[in-house]
Amino acid sequence: MAVQISDLQKLYHTEYDQWLAQTIHLLKNRQLDGIDYEHLIEELEALGRSEKSAVKNLLLQIIIYLLLYEFWKAERDRNINHWAGEIVTFRVQLEDKLTTNLRNLLVQELQQIYSNAVLIVYKKTRLTTLTQPCPYSLEQLLDKNWFPF
């Protein structure tokens, strides 16, 4: 028995997991006439926004901790290992999410992400030695073994 689009649309609002399973089944079997395109498009757009936000946030966290690691000398001895661990953790998480398109997004938005990181670090530390523009390349930021010193 074929699933009707109206039935699938109702599932979207009441049983999301079933809607998703049915949509995947229809796509795999090339049964495109039964697809709930309106909600599928909505979900794909949301997924795209979510992934963009996630990679930008992970890069922001990497930069924040690199700035603390490199410039916050008053707290360095006590926190350097913690900061290094956080940097590597965020790099590993970012590596798992990164695609070519998301990497290109980070290249385009690196300076803005860096500026936000500088603001956050300044508010936390009151450091006035933070430089502009971003002193780190994207390759350095993504390299799990790279640290500024």
C-alpha atoms as one frame of an Amber mdcrd trajectory, in Angstrom:
protein
   0.000   0.000   0.000   1.421   3.341  -1.045   1.753   6.130   1.473  -0.243
   9.215   0.566   1.444  12.611   0.795  -1.257  13.860   3.167  -0.571  10.891
   5.480   3.130  11.640   5.377   2.483  15.309   6.139   0.425  14.318   9.195
   3.235  12.013  10.348   5.663  14.920  10.201   3.686  16.727  12.885   2.852
  13.712  15.059   5.541  11.021  14.597   8.694  12.663  13.248  10.789   9.461
  13.394   8.193   7.583  11.338   8.008  10.481   8.870  11.780  10.367   8.494
  11.881   6.577   8.048   9.079   6.687   5.465  10.731   9.556   3.578  14.055
   7.709   3.461  12.281   4.550   2.293  10.526   6.466  -0.484  13.757   8.125
  -1.585  15.710   4.858  -1.598  13.025   3.237  -3.722  12.772   6.245  -6.035
   9.080   6.637  -5.174   9.249  10.377  -5.634   5.501  10.858  -6.106   4.943
  10.055  -2.430   7.536  12.479  -1.048   6.449  15.258   1.315   8.651  17.822
  -0.429   7.557  20.791   1.678   8.772  19.275   4.936  11.759  17.555   3.356
  13.017  20.898   2.026  12.378  22.496   5.431  14.419  19.762   7.144  17.301
  19.993   4.651  17.475  23.769   5.047  17.495  23.420   8.838  20.199  20.771
   8.623  22.334  23.064   6.477  21.931  25.953   8.934  22.695  23.680  11.857
  25.883  22.302  10.309  27.104  25.791   9.368  26.454  27.033  12.867  28.180
  24.014  14.418  31.415  24.356  12.443  31.557  28.112  12.992  31.052  27.620
  16.732  33.748  24.945  16.919  36.211  27.218  15.100  35.257  30.075  17.440
  36.058  27.863  20.437  39.404  26.837  18.926  40.373  30.466  18.410  39.236
  31.515  21.889  41.379  28.853  23.515  44.337  29.572  21.230  44.181  33.234
  22.231  44.051  32.293  25.900  46.884  29.811  25.360  49.083  32.309  23.553
  48.344  35.624  25.253  46.957  35.184  28.780  50.309  34.890  30.498  48.939
  35.502  34.016  46.912  32.263  33.809  49.165  30.241  31.507  51.013  28.078
  34.037  47.820  27.006  35.757  45.670  26.479  32.629  47.890  25.674  29.639
  47.227  21.924  29.708  43.481  22.447  30.030  43.475  24.948  27.161  45.547
  22.612  24.973  43.128  19.786  25.691  40.146  21.947  24.786  41.814  23.052
  21.543  42.471  19.459  20.480  38.954  18.382  21.489  37.340  21.106  19.388
  39.660  20.312  16.469  38.663  16.628  16.574  34.980  17.558  16.678  35.409
  19.986  13.796  37.325  17.431  11.734  34.349  15.056  12.009  31.942  17.695
  10.664  34.050  19.383   8.006  33.131  19.025   4.337  34.557  20.941   1.400
  31.635  23.373   1.418  31.840  23.930   5.172  35.605  24.448   4.914  34.975
  27.097   2.244  32.469  28.749   4.592  35.118  28.904   7.323  37.616  30.464
   4.906  35.066  33.161   4.041  34.057  33.814   7.649  37.416  33.363   9.406
  37.992  37.064  10.084  34.499  37.577  11.521  34.802  34.472  13.687  38.220
  35.680  14.858  36.856  39.145  15.684  34.128  37.546  17.802  36.735  35.415
  19.585  38.834  38.507  20.319  35.796  40.232  21.834  35.010  37.216  24.022
  38.606  36.848  25.183  38.898  40.566  25.865  35.739  40.507  28.008  37.124
  37.538  29.950  40.703  38.743  30.379  40.863  42.484  29.589  43.919  41.684
  27.443  44.766  44.535  25.073  47.509  42.642  23.204  45.153  40.724  20.920
  46.008  41.413  17.288  43.979  42.064  14.154  43.686  40.565  11.578  43.603
  36.896  12.481  47.208  35.709  12.924  46.279  32.063  12.318  45.692  30.346
   9.004  42.782  27.955   8.688  45.291  25.139   8.209  46.936  25.989  11.536
  43.581  26.220  13.274  42.569  22.768  12.028  45.924  21.036  12.637  45.566
  18.922  15.796  49.294  19.191  16.497  49.826  22.912  15.853  50.175  25.378
  18.728  51.540  28.929  18.606  54.659  28.063  20.614
